[in-house]
Amino acid sequence: MQVRLSLNLSIFFSLLTAVMLTTTTTAAERPVRVLILDGYSNHDWRLTTALIRGFLEPTGLFAVTVSTAPPTKDAPGWDSWRPKFSDHDVVIQTCNDLGGGPSWSRAAQEDFEAFVRGGGGIYVWHAGNNAFTGWPAYNEMIGLGWRKKDFGWAISVGDDGKLNRIPAGEGRDTGHGNRLDTVVKRLGDHPIHAGLPREWKTPDIEVYYYARGPAQNLEVLSYGYDPRTQMNWPLEWTVSFGKGRVYTSTFGHVWKGDTQPERMRCAGLQTVVVRALQWLAHRPVTFPVPADFPTAERVSVRGEIALPGPR
């Protein structure tokens, strides 16, 4: 009897191990579940979402869904708008209340905070960095944002790559000069950047100067030069928030009247976005460096992005 019990337990644990291995393999191989949050912004949020989907979905690495927030608190569905963040691995946040949109409901904010603290990933897409000044946890997540000069720390980068913390009240409000082709200079060896050139040029972007915030648990990944201030400023950074990961960059500006902006067709941007989403989802960064990746001397702009239909 004892022998039979031991044998049965052995079979049971073998089967259990096989099931666990199968489940782990399946989870690792399935597409990264990405939720794009849009609905209002002082930028063209509809085109932003379409362009993001247009270059992400053809990779086959992502299952992309969209949640569009009602534009005002009086709009139908406002009271019930609570995306189920936990059904996704990464959220791309494009909402921006600078255009007159509302702050999210406290219930939606709490869901978002819990998602990130529990290990979720957030890609703060360009204008999303400008949003929700009065939401303390959001300021912690983004680390640095489009804020007034008395709001918090700013960070500049020396020509030697050393970071300089600028206290509240010094310098200017957050801003940017004219959009221009900018050399992206890497700092460190973050997994998102593994195998990329140390410097590469991206077209027609905004270099934010004096982005401000708590700047806690923050790692600057790259920087660029701003002619107006004659200083270097962060272009990409990450923040750890609980068990979650947050990535922000100033890439990806889509303005009203744009159609197929070169800055969204940049081979560098498209590569970095895919790699950032893999990292945010706690996956290995496996997306290869393409042959057309830009160099420090030249930009690399791909053909028009095929826009998907409405979803």
Secondary structure, DSSP 8 states (H G I E B T S, - for coil): -HHHHHHHHHHHHHHHHHHHHHHHHHHHHS-EEEEEEES--SS-HHHHHHHHHHHHGGGSSEEEEEEE--SSTTSTTTTT----GGG-SEEEE---GGGS-----HHHHHHHHHHHHTT-EEEEEGGGGG--TT-HHHHHHHSSBS--TTSSEEEEE-TTS-EEEE-TTSS--SEE-S-EEEEEEE-TT-GGGTTS-SEEEEEEE--EES-EE---SEEEEEEEEETTTTEEEEEEEEEEETTEEEEEES-----TT-SS-HHHHBHHHHHHHHHHHHHHTT--------TT---SS---B----------
